[in-house]
Amino acid sequence: MSSTNYPYREDGILPDGSKVPDIPILTLLIVRRDLRSGLVGEAIVDTGFDAGIYANLNLAEFLEGASPRRTTSLRATGHSVSCEIFDVECHIVDQCSKPVLPLGRVEVFCPVDPIDLSEDVIVGRAILNRLKLLLNGKLAKLLPSDIIK
């Protein structure tokens, strides 16, 4: 694997006028072999999320009809989030949507209640800890690594 870069996504302005820091992202390809179909999209790098992937509406709709492997609850600020967990095949892709790093099977946490869906797909530490990722405030750079399992 050669290195690949992802420009940070600009974030917005809070109601008080202060700027929210730009967000490091990766681009993922999630594959459903049963449908012979894939979904490509950006995912926010979030070191505060312990698991693999947390779904947004597009990903939840893509997984509709698949059988969850199990269910669990996550703790969110002030409440519990019930999730179905799906095993999916996942790849990191470059800016041209070409797979550059196969991640194998990863768990997607898909909230049962649509109100708990994230606006963005979130990539957590279960994946990030398998990568060599350089964050410099402008670019997220994925580097070749021997620690990927």
Secondary structure, DSSP 8 states (H G I E B T S, - for coil): ---EEEE-B---B-TTS-B---B-EEEEEEEETTTTEEEEEEEEE-TT--SSEE-BHHHHHHHTTS--SEEEEEEETTEEEEEEEEEEEEEEE-TTS-EEEEEEEEEEEEESSGGG-BSSEEE-HHHHTTSEEEE-SSEEEEE--S---
